[in-house]
Amino acid sequence: MTLTRYPGLASHPSHAAARRQLKGFGTIISFDVRGDAAAADALCAGLHLIQHATSLGAVESTIERRARVPGQEHLPPALLRLSVGIEAVEDLWADLDRALCVTHIAR
């Protein structure tokens, strides 16, 4: 991953405002993977536990590359949005790590 977009991180440009205005930071994390749209699509295809879906409002973890949606092409092509569900965090990390390694994005 090259860039994580999450206001819960102190390094995020909107962190101070989010901390003042929100009761928590939420479960949606956006990040850009190294490479291009094909690399982001490969990561999504390589996941087993996390489902590739446009809807981000479910109890299971989902991920999407929003720039694939017509009208959203202005977004960075390697940007992924991850909605964290109720699965064990260790299982989610393992799924992401395996997919990043298999697609060689983590290198």
Backbone as ProteinMPNN parsed JSONL, in Angstrom:
{"seq_chain_A": "MTLTRYPGLASHPSHAAARRQLKGFGTIISFDVRGDAAAADALCAGLHLIQHATSLGAVESTIERRARVPGQEHLPPALLRLSVGIEAVEDLWADLDRALCVTHIAR", "coords_chain_A": {"N_chain_A": [[0.843, -1.17, 0.0], [0.442, 2.249, -0.697], [-0.693, 4.622, 0.186], [-2.724, 5.454, 2.843], [-5.99, 6.306, 3.569], [-7.589, 7.555, 6.068], [-9.377, 9.08, 8.547], [-8.984, 8.497, 11.223], [-6.312, 8.169, 11.679], [-3.583, 9.862, 13.039], [-1.931, 11.182, 11.287], [-3.52, 11.892, 9.144], [-4.873, 14.499, 7.099], [-7.366, 15.533, 7.92], [-7.699, 14.731, 10.51], [-7.795, 16.14, 13.054], [-10.157, 17.68, 12.846], [-12.026, 15.606, 12.444], [-11.764, 14.257, 14.87], [-12.798, 16.157, 16.632], [-15.451, 16.364, 15.737], [-16.635, 13.845, 15.42], [-17.915, 10.844, 16.998], [-16.502, 8.586, 16.858], [-14.254, 6.915, 14.593], [-15.145, 5.24, 12.586], [-15.611, 2.457, 10.258], [-14.703, 2.326, 7.67], [-12.062, 2.235, 5.518], [-9.858, 3.696, 3.298], [-7.507, 3.048, 0.754], [-4.645, 3.324, -1.357], [-3.233, 1.113, -3.638], [0.035, -0.037, -4.649], [0.832, 0.527, -7.999], [-1.483, 0.179, -10.687], [-4.876, 0.402, -11.96], [-5.269, -2.258, -12.72], [-3.674, -3.62, -10.877], [-5.029, -3.049, -8.502], [-7.492, -4.275, -9.059], [-6.604, -6.918, -9.239], [-5.821, -7.402, -6.595], [-8.332, -7.26, -5.31], [-9.563, -9.473, -6.528], [-7.993, -11.482, -5.495], [-8.661, -11.818, -2.853], [-10.173, -13.761, -0.249], [-11.761, -13.957, 2.099], [-12.696, -11.317, 2.445], [-15.198, -9.718, 0.705], [-15.674, -8.736, -2.692], [-17.49, -6.025, -3.454], [-19.934, -3.534, -4.28], [-21.662, -2.357, -2.429], [-21.234, -0.998, 0.766], [-22.336, -1.429, 3.222], [-22.689, -3.686, 5.116], [-22.61, -6.601, 7.339], [-20.517, -8.253, 6.788], [-17.111, -7.991, 5.733], [-16.257, -5.852, 3.07], [-14.923, -4.849, -0.118], [-14.067, -2.398, -2.56], [-13.242, -1.076, -5.793], [-13.712, 1.949, -6.481], [-13.398, 3.641, -8.708], [-14.082, 2.11, -10.863], [-16.756, 2.348, -11.218], [-19.177, 3.78, -13.304], [-18.974, 7.249, -13.899], [-17.387, 7.749, -11.755], [-14.802, 7.865, -12.482], [-12.949, 9.825, -12.004], [-11.679, 9.375, -9.658], [-8.696, 8.12, -7.995], [-7.148, 5.489, -9.823], [-6.092, 3.227, -8.504], [-7.221, 3.222, -6.025], [-8.758, 1.739, -3.262], [-11.654, 0.922, -1.364], [-12.308, -0.18, 1.779], [-14.601, -1.767, 3.764], [-14.906, -2.592, 6.976], [-16.064, -5.492, 8.482], [-17.656, -7.786, 10.749], [-15.897, -9.849, 11.14], [-13.118, -11.669, 12.562], [-10.357, -9.665, 13.358], [-7.767, -10.582, 12.944], [-8.126, -12.517, 10.984], [-8.943, -10.941, 8.832], [-6.66, -9.324, 8.418], [-4.882, -11.363, 7.683], [-6.05, -12.259, 5.283], [-5.85, -9.953, 3.646], [-3.033, -9.618, 3.681], [-2.146, -12.02, 2.478], [-3.309, -11.753, -0.096], [-2.03, -9.416, -0.969], [0.62, -10.292, -1.073], [0.474, -12.424, -2.92], [-0.267, -11.084, -5.249], [1.915, -9.571, -5.556], [1.973, -6.931, -4.776], [2.769, -6.019, -2.342], [5.506, -5.828, -2.363]], "CA_chain_A": [[0.0, 0.0, 0.0], [1.235, 3.458, -0.753], [-1.345, 5.718, 0.881], [-3.923, 5.072, 3.589], [-6.864, 7.462, 3.75], [-8.448, 7.24, 7.205], [-9.265, 10.198, 9.489], [-8.585, 8.021, 12.541], [-4.855, 8.252, 11.778], [-3.131, 11.207, 13.407], [-1.265, 11.786, 10.125], [-4.509, 12.282, 8.132], [-5.077, 15.938, 7.134], [-8.633, 15.888, 8.57], [-7.791, 14.037, 11.796], [-8.216, 17.022, 14.153], [-11.576, 17.995, 12.654], [-12.792, 14.38, 12.677], [-11.746, 13.984, 16.307], [-13.709, 17.1, 17.283], [-16.826, 16.263, 15.254], [-17.156, 12.479, 15.394], [-17.826, 10.046, 18.228], [-15.542, 7.534, 16.526], [-13.749, 7.132, 13.249], [-15.82, 4.397, 11.614], [-15.017, 1.195, 9.814], [-14.328, 2.369, 6.26], [-10.684, 2.647, 5.313], [-9.5, 3.74, 1.884], [-6.063, 3.015, 0.526], [-4.177, 3.139, -2.73], [-2.215, 0.077, -3.76], [1.07, 0.265, -5.634], [0.471, 0.101, -9.339], [-2.565, 0.826, -11.411], [-6.195, -0.204, -11.803], [-5.131, -3.716, -12.83], [-3.142, -4.107, -9.599], [-6.123, -2.968, -7.526], [-8.45, -5.332, -9.399], [-5.985, -8.2, -8.895], [-5.919, -7.554, -5.146], [-9.727, -7.599, -4.994], [-9.819, -10.844, -6.985], [-7.205, -12.41, -4.693], [-9.18, -11.938, -1.49], [-11.102, -14.874, -0.033], [-12.692, -13.619, 3.177], [-13.277, -10.009, 2.146], [-15.972, -9.819, -0.532], [-15.636, -7.594, -3.598], [-18.878, -5.589, -3.624], [-20.128, -2.09, -4.296], [-22.301, -1.955, -1.183], [-20.32, -1.009, 1.904], [-23.12, -1.396, 4.448], [-23.068, -5.031, 5.528], [-21.844, -7.094, 8.488], [-19.29, -8.866, 6.3], [-16.169, -7.033, 5.171], [-16.336, -5.723, 1.618], [-13.932, -3.959, -0.71], [-14.405, -2.018, -3.924], [-12.454, -0.072, -6.508], [-14.799, 2.869, -6.852], [-13.166, 4.228, -10.029], [-14.7, 1.227, -11.871], [-18.162, 2.724, -11.338], [-19.36, 4.894, -14.244], [-19.123, 8.543, -13.26], [-16.409, 7.875, -10.672], [-13.482, 7.694, -13.089], [-12.056, 10.881, -11.519], [-10.973, 8.868, -8.475], [-7.45, 7.422, -8.338], [-7.465, 4.144, -10.32], [-5.645, 2.168, -7.59], [-7.866, 3.455, -4.732], [-9.713, 0.727, -2.803], [-12.376, 1.243, -0.136], [-12.54, -1.379, 2.576], [-15.556, -1.634, 4.856], [-14.585, -3.671, 7.903], [-17.241, -6.126, 9.058], [-17.579, -8.359, 12.097], [-14.953, -10.963, 11.193], [-11.959, -11.487, 13.441], [-9.391, -8.774, 12.724], [-6.614, -11.381, 12.517], [-8.487, -13.156, 9.714], [-8.95, -9.898, 7.802], [-5.252, -9.003, 8.132], [-4.293, -12.499, 6.971], [-6.591, -12.248, 3.929], [-5.203, -8.847, 2.931], [-1.605, -9.903, 3.541], [-1.976, -13.076, 1.477], [-3.617, -11.215, -1.417], [-0.964, -8.476, -1.34], [1.815, -11.072, -1.417], [0.208, -13.204, -4.147], [-0.283, -10.178, -6.389], [3.219, -8.891, -5.527], [1.785, -5.505, -4.504], [3.442, -5.683, -1.076], [6.957, -5.707, -2.544]], "C_chain_A": [[0.89, 1.235, 0.0], [0.616, 4.592, 0.056], [-2.597, 5.186, 1.564], [-4.713, 6.334, 3.874], [-7.875, 7.12, 4.846], [-8.312, 8.35, 8.243], [-8.921, 9.786, 10.911], [-7.077, 8.032, 12.753], [-4.449, 9.692, 12.082], [-2.482, 11.93, 12.227], [-2.249, 12.245, 9.042], [-4.785, 13.778, 8.228], [-6.358, 16.386, 7.854], [-8.783, 15.284, 9.968], [-8.323, 14.934, 12.914], [-9.702, 17.365, 14.041], [-12.445, 16.774, 12.926], [-12.864, 14.061, 14.165], [-12.706, 14.899, 17.059], [-15.167, 16.803, 16.96], [-17.449, 14.88, 15.364], [-17.032, 11.813, 16.759], [-16.834, 8.908, 18.065], [-15.142, 7.734, 15.077], [-14.352, 6.2, 12.202], [-15.005, 3.213, 11.134], [-14.681, 1.182, 8.331], [-12.943, 2.981, 6.153], [-10.425, 2.635, 3.817], [-7.991, 3.718, 1.77], [-5.786, 2.815, -0.946], [-3.136, 2.036, -2.715], [-1.161, 0.535, -4.756], [0.613, -0.248, -6.993], [-0.708, 0.87, -9.882], [-3.887, 0.132, -11.125], [-6.116, -1.734, -11.854], [-4.595, -4.313, -11.531], [-4.226, -4.1, -8.534], [-7.162, -4.049, -7.788], [-7.904, -6.707, -9.033], [-6.052, -8.445, -7.396], [-7.335, -7.952, -4.762], [-10.041, -9.041, -5.368], [-9.089, -11.865, -6.122], [-7.684, -12.587, -3.265], [-10.152, -13.098, -1.389], [-12.161, -14.534, 1.001], [-13.422, -12.305, 2.882], [-13.93, -10.081, 0.771], [-15.834, -8.567, -1.375], [-17.079, -7.211, -3.902], [-18.946, -4.074, -3.609], [-20.753, -1.6, -3.002], [-21.311, -2.057, -0.035], [-21.073, -1.065, 3.227], [-23.586, -2.761, 4.918], [-22.254, -5.45, 6.749], [-20.574, -7.805, 8.056], [-18.401, -7.779, 5.694], [-16.261, -7.052, 3.654], [-15.269, -4.732, 1.153], [-14.393, -3.612, -2.114], [-13.372, -1.047, -4.477], [-13.459, 0.855, -7.146], [-14.621, 3.462, -8.241], [-13.718, 3.359, -11.157], [-16.141, 1.618, -12.149], [-18.291, 3.893, -12.316], [-19.657, 6.199, -13.499], [-18.14, 8.786, -12.134], [-14.973, 7.745, -11.182], [-12.48, 8.747, -12.625], [-11.256, 10.442, -10.287], [-9.676, 8.182, -8.896], [-7.733, 5.972, -8.735], [-7.071, 3.012, -9.375], [-6.242, 2.328, -6.191], [-8.874, 2.346, -4.433], [-10.377, 1.228, -1.527], [-12.737, -0.062, 0.544], [-13.51, -1.041, 3.693], [-15.373, -2.842, 5.759], [-15.861, -4.183, 8.559], [-16.959, -6.703, 10.431], [-16.627, -9.555, 12.202], [-13.816, -10.646, 12.168], [-10.893, -10.677, 12.7], [-8.165, -9.544, 12.227], [-6.886, -12.057, 11.182], [-8.485, -12.148, 8.573], [-7.525, -9.513, 7.411], [-4.613, -10.118, 7.309], [-4.766, -12.529, 5.516], [-5.934, -11.146, 3.095], [-3.725, -9.13, 2.674], [-1.358, -10.939, 2.461], [-2.224, -12.531, 0.08], [-2.544, -10.228, -1.883], [0.293, -9.224, -1.771], [1.633, -11.835, -2.727], [0.251, -12.309, -5.372], [0.998, -9.359, -6.499], [3.103, -7.382, -5.315], [2.582, -5.094, -3.268], [4.935, -5.464, -1.256], [7.383, -4.287, -2.799]], "O_chain_A": [[1.953, 1.255, 0.62], [1.344, 5.446, 0.564], [-3.432, 4.542, 0.929], [-4.164, 7.32, 4.365], [-8.89, 6.475, 4.584], [-7.219, 8.546, 8.776], [-8.596, 10.642, 11.733], [-6.611, 7.915, 13.886], [-4.929, 10.626, 11.441], [-2.484, 13.16, 12.178], [-1.838, 12.928, 8.104], [-4.92, 14.295, 9.337], [-6.42, 17.512, 8.348], [-9.869, 15.321, 10.547], [-9.219, 14.522, 13.651], [-10.422, 17.34, 15.04], [-13.488, 16.889, 13.568], [-13.908, 13.641, 14.663], [-13.355, 14.471, 18.014], [-16.033, 16.97, 17.818], [-18.673, 14.758, 15.397], [-16.17, 12.163, 17.566], [-16.38, 8.334, 19.054], [-15.65, 8.636, 14.41], [-14.076, 6.373, 11.014], [-13.866, 3.003, 11.55], [-14.399, 0.117, 7.782], [-12.688, 4.087, 6.629], [-10.743, 1.657, 3.142], [-7.284, 4.3, 2.593], [-6.577, 2.22, -1.678], [-2.249, 2.032, -1.861], [-1.425, 1.388, -5.604], [0.067, -1.347, -7.099], [-0.907, 2.047, -9.581], [-4.004, -0.631, -10.166], [-6.819, -2.42, -11.111], [-5.017, -5.397, -11.128], [-4.33, -5.041, -7.747], [-7.659, -4.674, -6.851], [-8.651, -7.568, -8.569], [-6.31, -9.568, -6.964], [-7.525, -8.878, -3.974], [-10.707, -9.751, -4.614], [-9.529, -13.011, -6.029], [-7.158, -13.431, -2.539], [-10.877, -13.388, -2.34], [-13.343, -14.803, 0.787], [-14.637, -12.214, 3.058], [-13.289, -10.46, -0.21], [-15.872, -7.455, -0.848], [-17.809, -7.977, -4.531], [-18.11, -3.412, -2.995], [-20.403, -0.521, -2.524], [-20.631, -3.071, 0.123], [-20.487, -0.769, 4.269], [-24.786, -2.964, 5.102], [-21.325, -4.75, 7.152], [-19.647, -7.954, 8.852], [-18.898, -6.767, 5.201], [-16.332, -8.112, 3.031], [-14.785, -3.899, 1.92], [-15.032, -4.424, -2.785], [-12.724, -0.305, -3.739], [-13.99, 0.576, -8.221], [-15.617, 3.761, -8.9], [-13.813, 3.82, -12.295], [-16.693, 1.265, -13.191], [-17.588, 4.894, -12.174], [-20.485, 6.236, -12.589], [-18.058, 9.896, -11.608], [-14.045, 7.538, -10.4], [-11.277, 8.579, -12.831], [-10.267, 11.08, -9.927], [-9.565, 7.712, -10.028], [-8.49, 5.29, -8.043], [-7.663, 1.934, -9.438], [-5.815, 1.642, -5.262], [-9.74, 2.051, -5.256], [-9.736, 1.883, -0.705], [-13.386, -0.931, -0.039], [-13.263, -0.129, 4.481], [-15.648, -3.974, 5.362], [-16.639, -3.411, 9.118], [-16.133, -6.184, 11.181], [-16.563, -10.201, 13.247], [-13.597, -9.493, 12.539], [-10.569, -10.973, 11.55], [-7.59, -9.192, 11.197], [-5.992, -12.164, 10.342], [-8.066, -12.473, 7.462], [-7.211, -9.389, 6.227], [-3.888, -9.851, 6.351], [-3.972, -12.796, 4.614], [-5.512, -11.389, 1.965], [-3.229, -8.905, 1.57], [-0.471, -10.771, 1.623], [-1.45, -12.805, -0.837], [-2.19, -10.208, -3.062], [0.955, -8.827, -2.73], [2.548, -11.883, -3.55], [0.748, -12.718, -6.422], [1.152, -8.552, -7.416], [4.029, -6.636, -5.637], [3.019, -3.948, -3.163], [5.576, -4.943, -0.343], [8.573, -4.021, -2.972]]}, "name": "protein", "num_of_chains": 1, "seq": "MTLTRYPGLASHPSHAAARRQLKGFGTIISFDVRGDAAAADALCAGLHLIQHATSLGAVESTIERRARVPGQEHLPPALLRLSVGIEAVEDLWADLDRALCVTHIAR"}
